[in-house]
Amino acid sequence: MLNFCNRQAGLCGGLLLLVLALNAACSGEITATVKGPPVTPPAVEQGAPVYTYEIVNVFPHDPGAWTQGLDIEDGILFEGTGIYGRSSIRRVDLATGRVLQVCNLSPQYYGEGITVYKDSIIQLTLESGKGFVYDKNSLALIREFPYSTQGWGVTHDGDHIIMSDGTSVLQLLDPGTFERVGQIDVHDVNGPVERINELEYFDGRIYANIWQTDNIAIIDPQDGRVTGWIDLSGLLGTRDDARPADVLNGIAYDAGTGHLYVTGKLWPYLFEIKPVDKLTSGR
């Protein structure tokens, strides 16, 4: 049974009702908000390692979820979804794909990336200049914070919230005040790498979906250099029963296994993968 932001037997507090207008209508066809003109996939940096993938496990995933952000902690998957009138933040059972708890955003918000930071979940929105902070356990709204750009992806390195806005610049935010305290200019040998979308941070690197491509860039946060790529071409096509879906989007890292979990918008599956050196994989 879905738990719509309930705190014990009741709904979330008045603040959450006022800001998010829970249980917003979710009917009608899915219509994406286009984040910009069509993009040509970036050239892979010459000399940087290119990885492909080994599929470790395949899990069910809600094919109606317009996935914008993923995070995993203690075997529980947290997911942020988008589309005006369909945006949400969710707690999901990893093994079954069953939605255990969901908090729907008010229809004026287009949900974007999420990250679990300590006991809270941070979620961006696309065009409203507003982010939300939730209690990790109850999904109750704790606070809002403003920003001056679009919101795409978000992660953290323990000291800073790292935010993408679709450009080649990653913003560094103070996790207490959400004020901008720095930036990372992402680049490869061809110049700035733009359309940086969903983010994940682990092992001292930022992993970033490049929107409208099957590429994940591996970024050195010290200088913004792309030090490698993961090529996920054909991932959904490995499932014979997979229906047509939208773009790859969503990266989560399991510190226990060292594996990545990836999915996409309207994908019926979530993949647990292990990056493999392309030169040795034969792909």
CORCOR-V459325 format. One record per residue. RES is the residue in one letter. D_CENTER is the distance of its C-alpha to the mean C-alpha in Angstrom with 2 decimals. Layout:
BEGIN
res={RES | RES}
d_center={D_CENTER | D_CENTER}
END
This chain:
BEGIN
res={M | L | N | F | C | N | R | Q | A | G | L | C | G | G | L | L | L | L | V | L | A | L | N | A | A | C | S | G | E | I | T | A | T | V | K | G | P | P | V | T | P | P | A | V | E | Q | G | A | P | V | Y | T | Y | E | I | V | N | V | F | P | H | D | P | G | A | W | T | Q | G | L | D | I | E | D | G | I | L | F | E | G | T | G | I | Y | G | R | S | S | I | R | R | V | D | L | A | T | G | R | V | L | Q | V | C | N | L | S | P | Q | Y | Y | G | E | G | I | T | V | Y | K | D | S | I | I | Q | L | T | L | E | S | G | K | G | F | V | Y | D | K | N | S | L | A | L | I | R | E | F | P | Y | S | T | Q | G | W | G | V | T | H | D | G | D | H | I | I | M | S | D | G | T | S | V | L | Q | L | L | D | P | G | T | F | E | R | V | G | Q | I | D | V | H | D | V | N | G | P | V | E | R | I | N | E | L | E | Y | F | D | G | R | I | Y | A | N | I | W | Q | T | D | N | I | A | I | I | D | P | Q | D | G | R | V | T | G | W | I | D | L | S | G | L | L | G | T | R | D | D | A | R | P | A | D | V | L | N | G | I | A | Y | D | A | G | T | G | H | L | Y | V | T | G | K | L | W | P | Y | L | F | E | I | K | P | V | D | K | L | T | S | G | R}
d_center={24.67 | 21.80 | 21.92 | 21.22 | 20.62 | 24.03 | 25.44 | 28.01 | 29.86 | 29.07 | 26.28 | 24.36 | 26.54 | 27.79 | 25.36 | 22.40 | 24.60 | 25.54 | 22.19 | 19.99 | 22.84 | 21.63 | 22.31 | 21.93 | 23.21 | 20.88 | 23.48 | 23.88 | 22.34 | 18.75 | 18.95 | 16.04 | 16.23 | 16.75 | 15.22 | 18.28 | 20.90 | 20.49 | 19.50 | 21.19 | 19.06 | 19.74 | 22.56 | 21.88 | 23.59 | 27.04 | 27.74 | 24.20 | 23.56 | 21.77 | 20.38 | 20.03 | 19.13 | 20.98 | 19.77 | 20.44 | 19.57 | 18.40 | 17.34 | 17.52 | 14.56 | 15.14 | 16.05 | 15.91 | 12.23 | 10.57 | 7.07 | 4.59 | 2.12 | 4.48 | 7.36 | 10.94 | 14.18 | 17.70 | 16.89 | 14.98 | 11.53 | 9.60 | 7.46 | 6.93 | 8.68 | 10.41 | 13.97 | 16.82 | 18.57 | 15.94 | 13.04 | 12.50 | 11.15 | 12.27 | 13.75 | 14.22 | 16.91 | 15.60 | 18.94 | 19.63 | 16.44 | 18.36 | 16.78 | 18.60 | 17.79 | 16.23 | 16.45 | 16.64 | 16.37 | 19.47 | 19.73 | 19.84 | 16.18 | 13.36 | 10.25 | 7.14 | 4.34 | 5.75 | 7.70 | 10.96 | 13.82 | 17.22 | 18.10 | 15.63 | 12.11 | 11.04 | 9.43 | 9.88 | 11.73 | 12.53 | 16.28 | 17.76 | 17.52 | 16.57 | 14.06 | 14.64 | 15.25 | 15.95 | 18.04 | 16.15 | 19.02 | 20.13 | 17.15 | 19.86 | 19.15 | 20.42 | 20.19 | 18.84 | 18.56 | 19.11 | 18.02 | 19.81 | 17.29 | 14.61 | 11.21 | 8.23 | 5.74 | 7.02 | 8.42 | 12.15 | 15.17 | 17.31 | 19.21 | 16.89 | 13.69 | 12.14 | 10.82 | 10.54 | 12.46 | 12.91 | 15.90 | 16.80 | 16.84 | 14.44 | 15.75 | 16.78 | 17.28 | 19.67 | 18.05 | 21.17 | 21.91 | 18.70 | 21.16 | 20.35 | 22.14 | 21.31 | 19.31 | 18.50 | 19.78 | 18.09 | 20.71 | 22.35 | 26.00 | 25.66 | 24.43 | 21.26 | 18.04 | 16.41 | 13.58 | 11.05 | 7.59 | 4.14 | 5.92 | 7.66 | 11.31 | 14.20 | 17.83 | 18.16 | 15.77 | 12.47 | 10.61 | 9.05 | 8.53 | 11.53 | 11.32 | 14.00 | 14.74 | 14.47 | 14.25 | 12.16 | 13.93 | 15.10 | 16.03 | 18.81 | 18.06 | 21.83 | 22.65 | 19.55 | 20.94 | 19.06 | 20.69 | 19.48 | 17.47 | 16.22 | 17.45 | 15.95 | 18.48 | 19.86 | 17.49 | 17.49 | 21.14 | 22.11 | 22.31 | 25.50 | 24.65 | 21.27 | 21.68 | 20.44 | 16.85 | 14.57 | 12.45 | 10.32 | 6.56 | 4.32 | 5.90 | 7.77 | 11.22 | 14.37 | 16.89 | 19.66 | 19.61 | 17.96 | 16.04 | 12.56 | 10.88 | 9.35 | 9.53 | 9.52 | 10.47 | 13.61 | 13.84 | 16.37 | 15.39 | 12.93 | 14.31 | 15.17 | 16.25 | 18.28 | 18.40 | 22.01 | 24.12 | 24.86 | 28.46 | 29.12 | 27.14 | 29.28 | 26.46}
END
